[in-house]
Amino acid sequence: MLLDIKERTYQYLVTEAIQNEMARDENVFLMGFEVSHYKPNLLEEFGPHRVIDMPIAELAVTGLAVGAARVGKKPIVDLIGTSFFFLAMDQIANNAAATKDLFADQLTSSLVIRGLTGIGEIPGGVHHCRMPHSIFMQIPGLRVVYPSCAEDAKGLMTASIRDPGPVLFMEHLRLYKSVATREIPSFIPLGQAVTRIHGEDVTIVAIGPMVKEALTAAEYLFNEGISAEVIDPRSLVPMDYETIVNSTKRTGTLVVVDEAHETCSAASQIISVISEKLPYVNVRKLTVPDINIPFSAARAWDKFSPTAPQIIEAVRNLVKDK
Amino acid sequence: MKHIQENNRILATDHRSRNNITHELYRGNLKNELMIYSKMYLIRKFELCVYDTLKKDDLLSRFVHLSAGQESIAVAVCEALEKDDRIAVSYRNHGVLLARGAECGPLMAEILGKSTGYCKGRAGSMHVLDASLGIIDSSAVVGSHIPVATGSALASWIEKDTKVTACFFGDGSTSEGAFHESLNIASLYKLPIIYICENNERAVRTHISKYSSYSSIAALGTSYNIFSVEISDMDIFEVHKVVLEAVKRARTGGGPTLIECKTRLLLGHYSNSESIQQYDNVSSWKTDDPLKKMRQDLLSKGFIKDVVRIEQMVNQQVNEGLEYALKSPYPSY
């Protein structure tokens, strides 16, 4: 379907991926609060037995998805926001994540749970500024996927739906309306990072919306004679540590940028793994402070989230010390 | 809206038309009565065997929850289901598994954590299941399997396959949000599910009057517009009749049923001796035992030879299962 370029947003492309997979595999179905309201309208195309509106009951809705997946269906659960994943924690951690191992491979859990994450342009207060991807990384059995741009959203959602699962699909608030301008891959395998820019002086691993900040920073740094390599992991579990290690071996310096609270962040994890493998590299992480993000009608999101100027400053200091 | 009207359509006119097998049980039919007795006795004998075996292992018995006293519910339900119907259970699962057709050997092996168990020793008593018997969950978190069971029913609703899901849980589960959320959704979409509450009036050690503001669990179901029934488990034929109606309701698009079945635990919450001792002091149900009653009925009708024959067979079956489990190795991790 030909679309005006202004309409090929992250949101639209994720919906398109879901639409394609539902057409391709009759076991795939969509469930969640107001999923019948998606544009394009999937209810019209697939009917009420595949696009199933649910009440606001995140715990039971996720549990229903687990049960349906155990008998061979492939549900996509829209929990609207990652904040609401917490309501479903028992079903995510104790059931979905445990299915394969607890029952010794008798049952599967091919489900995808999607939700909006991160700090919005207007930070909406604590309940709307959750960045819990690292919390879910720590639960064995879960896959965590975090697209950084509209171009990747479709390929990663497609891979998530086809994955044996369960997959948590993180959709960042500030990326949601961004438009795809580059080529759109139809399938991006999980566990495969991509190097957005090649460089020799510093490795910058950036997660989700931080990729854009890192690329901006890389441009400025290049003009100062510092060539930065920017890596986008795309999925956090499984994580492509190999690509990060190989890059850091060359550059000797690692900066990880993660819009998430500092303590036990994905950035902490990456730094820790690379430091053990390469003990002599200089490391630095840029994260959100460990505070409850306040509501900000003044749009002060950049007071809490790492930005390009901070990345530039951090890299300058690290390279200076080399 | 169109999709709400579609939910009310009739899927099949006769619950037997799927396989043309009647699941009716007749009181007074000797074959039925002996079959029922042997299944209930199997569960009782197995549970007593587990209790005896774990007497010296207080640490392991903490993870074991016996069904002794609740046998008639498991047998009544399983006798009403088809092979391709589905079941979800809580950690008090041995009775349901045996009634559904699990074998003593791999079941005992799983309870003892041996590699020859149904889940290769990785699940233990609380999570043991055999997916080929249609069991899709066995949960240790109270009430956690209720949404999962509801999801299995959702899948049947999507596929229009007339399969039914039976979900067993205790009265303690009814204070969990997951219970209420699931019933709401099941009722909304008229999902083909039977919720069976084995009400032994205890959540672990606490009496229902101390943890709940409600005295009737069936009444909770009616607030969600679910057909709800309260019965005693003393007469298995009565229980079975109610379950058959619920199965028919589910298969023909009539939606969920909530069956509150009053029962009792004869061997406490956990399988350890402390729990059983504590329980003895508060239990008023000790003299009511559906299995004992059935045995007395059969004896009074003069069928002592059949009863003894059944018991000998079952005793051997259970002992062989125990031997198999004891001989099996632990998994290597």
Interface residues (C-beta under 8 A of the other chain):
Chain A: F29 G47 P48 H49 R50 I52 M54 P55 A57 L59 A60 V61 T62 G63 L64 A65 V66 G67 A68 A69 R70 V71 G72 K73 P75 D90 Q91 N94 N95 D101 L102 F103 A104 Q106 L107
Chain B: K2 H3 E6 R86 A88 Y118 C119 K120 R122 A123 H127 L129 D130 A131 S132 I136 D137 S139 V141 S144 I146 P147 V148 A149 T150 G151 S152 A153 L154 A155 W157 I158 K160 G177 A178 E181 S182 N184 I185 L188 Y189
